[in-house]
């Protein structure tokens, strides 16, 4: 398996150095997204459900005959736990609806794909922008962070959906200094009522400060500035989301030629996210290649009608034939081992 991911890494590098795919039609296109269920997160212990602070609800391996499907880098699941919006490495939107049997996901319905458009009405790829890595939603607007060019775009998604046009968001000058392929991977709008309401939290993949910790940014809001996330065990940041218990959940991934790929989720109190801070938090889960994971890059939080907090994760297959697009769902437990359901 390690050799498999060695090859995946090589193919990913080839893709990263190549030209972005052509946009094709500007009109949203319906696509067939096929799903194969994942019954057990740990195939070695199929009956096991609890992993760290999470309970496995179910998962899917996704595929589509559409040539632009893949490379999912971030997603946001709506409050109903069904509808989702995702962004891809090639500068496309993907949206659809997760179907369920009980609490387990069973498939994807109403799939659509469309190129992201800039304010001039042309695809962002026409400007050489494509590597969409992070997605945030706030008040009907969608915010997308583009790696390599270190830009954040704002879309009036509630008004125009997949036909909305992006405008540049003013950002801190430190963001432009991030390494080309290690830019913003996490983007989250701070919730209303918090001390940081009105701000975007952004964290780089591996833009390091002088202490070799990962740089993060508060963009806009009452107190813009720079902070850091303590880096450990060669993990890099892949995405983030805010849980109802006022925690910033940070998805991380690592890759080595010897061990292959791994993922981890840390929980950081929102109150700790301030300019100048070095954040560490607590580990909720970690998983290596013995589990049903791939290159996990997207994390979203939603709540069920019963008040359970559900984490949805998605992987980026790098448009590689030997990687998979995986969707996983877990229930988040609180410190007492019950389903986290606080407001």
Secondary structure, 3 states (H helix, E strand, C coil): CHHHHHHHHHHHHHHHHCCCCCCCCCCCEECCCEEEEECCCCHHHCCCCEECCEEEEEEEEEECCCCCCCCEEEEEECCCCCEEEEEECCCEEEEEEEEEECCEEEEEEEEEEEECEECCCCEHHHHCCCCEEEEEEECCEEEEEECCCCEEEEECHHHHHHHCEEEECCCCHHHHHCCCCCCEEEEEECCCCCCCCCEEEEEEEEEECCCCCEEEEEEECCCCEEEEECCCCCCEEEEEEEECCCEEEEEEEEEECCCEEEEEEEEEEHHHCCCCCEECCEEEEEECCCCCCCCEEEEEEEECCCCCEEEEEEECCCCCCCCCEEEEEEEEECCCCCECCCC
